[in-house]
Amino acid sequence: VIDLLGITDTTGRLLCFNAEWERVLGYGHEDLDGRSVIDFVHADDRGEMLRALHSSGRAAEGERFRNRYRAKDGTYHFMEWRVVRVGDVLYVSARDISSCQLTEQKLRDSERRYRALVEDQTEFIVRWKPDGTRTFVNEAYCRYNNARAEELLGQSFFTCMNEEEQLLVRAKFASLTPTNPVSTDQHWVIDPAGVMRWHEWTDRGFFDEHGMLVEIQSV
């Protein structure tokens, strides 16, 4: 990947630039000569670029930042910038990260959809480490335990079982393997009011590349 490279004065006016500006954004020499890099930045993103150009300390360090930059066809590209001041000129470089930004957005959207689906379930859904430490709990699980998620996460669920039940659950987790990762059983638990309850849980183990159990999802 070749970055867009340019030299500007302290106002951001381009003095020279490489051919990548045309290849990536479609701008030729006649489009950029004498123009400020600020002219093409999305209006909502101009603040960071202005601060980098006008703050000698930040620019001298070559701090990186992102913004949306308008291409010649009117579309916007996500660009990652680096600005370095040398005397009265600034060396600017930019890399098109649009594909990475879109991938990150898709992952965020997918996570939101997944969490909404999980939170709408009436079944208890919880994830644990092999030592019983909770790493995720859904709303139904929190309601049953009369607790907020932050009160349950990072705490071991073994505290709500007697010693015999703990041994049985540990044995079940030990029986999960990469080729046999799912198990269903029933056992007693003590609810928040101190009442013994009968639960049926289906557990799925997740394993690392060495076949070691690293997490369990239980429903």
N, C-alpha and C positions, 0 to 999 in steps of 0.2 A: 504494500500500500504506500503510495507517494502522497505526502501531505500537500495541501495548498500552502504555498509559501509567499510571503510578501514583506516589503519594507514600507513603513508609513512614517509620516511626521507625527508630532505629539497630538494632533487633532484626529488622527486616524486616516488621513488622506493618503491613498496608495501612491507610492513613488515608483515601485517596480513589483513584479509578481511573476510567478511561473505559469506554465501552460496548464497546470491542473485546475486552475480556476475555470477555464473553458471546458475541459473534459468533464468535470464534476458538476459544475453549476451552469455551464453554457455561456459564460461571459467571455467576450473577446476583448482585445486591447482597447477598442474604442468604447466599450461599456464601462471599463474600470479606470482608465487613465484619468487621474486627478480626482476620482470619486473617493468618498470616505467609506471605510468598511461599515460604519454605523448605518449608512443609507440602506443597507440590505438586511439588517438584523430585524427580526420581528419586533414590533413596538413594545410588546410585553417583556422582551428579553434585553432591551438596550442598556438597562442600568448596569449590569455586570460588565458589559463590554466598555462602557464609559469609565467605570471605576478602574478597570485594568489599564486603560489608555492614559488616564489622568493621574494615577497614583504611582509615583516612581518606585516606591517600596515594593508594592505588589508586582508591578511589571518586571522589576529587576529580578525578582525571585522566579519568574516564569510560571506563575500559578496557572493551573488548568481550570477551565470552566466550560460549560455547555450553553448553547443557545440554538434558536431556530434561524436559519439563514435562507433568504429568498433566492431561488434560482431564476434564471432568465425566463423560464416558462411559467413563472408565478407560483410554483410549488415551493414548499419549505423543506429544507434538509436539516436534520439534527447534526450540529457540528460541535466538535470538541476543540477548544482553542488553547493556545499558549502564546503569551506575549512577553517579550524580553526587551527591556530598554537598554540601549547602548548610546550614551550621550544624548543627542537631540533626535534620534530616530528610534523606532521600535521595530523589532523583528517579530512578525506574526506567523503562526502556522496553525492550520486547521485540518481536521480529519473528519470525513463524513462517517458518522456513526448511526445513520438512520436505521439500518437493518438491526443493529444491536438494540436501539431504542424501541423499535417495534416488537422485537422479541421479548424485551423486558415488560412491555405493556401487555402483551398477550399472556405472559406468565402471571402478572398481577390480576388480569381479568379472570384467568382460569382459577387462581386461588380464591378470588372473591366468590365465584360461582360455586366452587367446592365447599367453601365455608358456609355459604347460605344454605346449600343442600344439607350439610351435616347438621347445622343448627336447627333446621326445620324438622329433623327426625324426632319422633317421640321415644325411640329406643335410646338407651344410654350408649354413648360412644366415647371411648377414652383410649389414650395411648400411654404406654408405660415403658420404662426401661426394665431390663431383667431383674433389677433389684427392687422393683415396685414403684419407683419414682414416676409420678404422672408428668407427661409432657404435653398432653392435650386433653381437654374435656369439653363436651358440648353442653348446651344449655339445659337439656333434659337431665343430664348427670348432675349438673350444679343444683337444679331445683330439688332433685331427690335428696341430695346431701345437704340442702339448706345452706349452701355456701357459695361464695363468689369464685370465679375461676382462679383468681390470683391467690385465693386461700388454699386451693387444692393443688395447683401446679407446683412442682418441685417437692411435693410431700409424698410419702409412701402410702399406698393403699393397704399395705399389710397391717397397719395399725388398727383397721376395723375388723380384723379376723383373729380368731383364737389361734394358738400355736399349731393345733392339728390341721386346721384349714390352710394355714400358711404353708405347711409342709406339702399338702396336696396340690396347692396351686404352683408351688415351686417345682414339684415333680412334673406337672403338666407342661410348664414352660420348658423344662429340660427335655421333654419328649418331642418338642417341635424341631423339625429339621428342614433344610431347604427343599427336600423332596416331599416332605409331609408337614407343610407349614400351618395347617388349620386343625383346630381341635374345639370340640363343644363339650361342656360339662355343666353340672348343677352343683351348687354348694351354698351353705349358709353364710350370711353376713350379718353384722350388727348395724342397724340403721342409725341415723343421728339421734333418734329418741331412745336408743338402747334396746330396741326390739329386734329379735332374730328374724331375718327374712330369707326366703329361698330364692336364689337367682340362677338363671341359666345364661351362661356366657359362651359366645363363639369368639375364639382368639385366633388371630393370624400373626405369625411371626415374620419379621423382616430381618434379613441376614446380610452381612457384608460380603466382600469378594472372597473371603477366606471361609465362609460358611458359619461364621459366628453370629449368634443371635444378638441383635442390637436394639430391637424395639418390638413391641407387641401392640396390635390394635385389637381392642375388645369391644364387642357389641352385645 
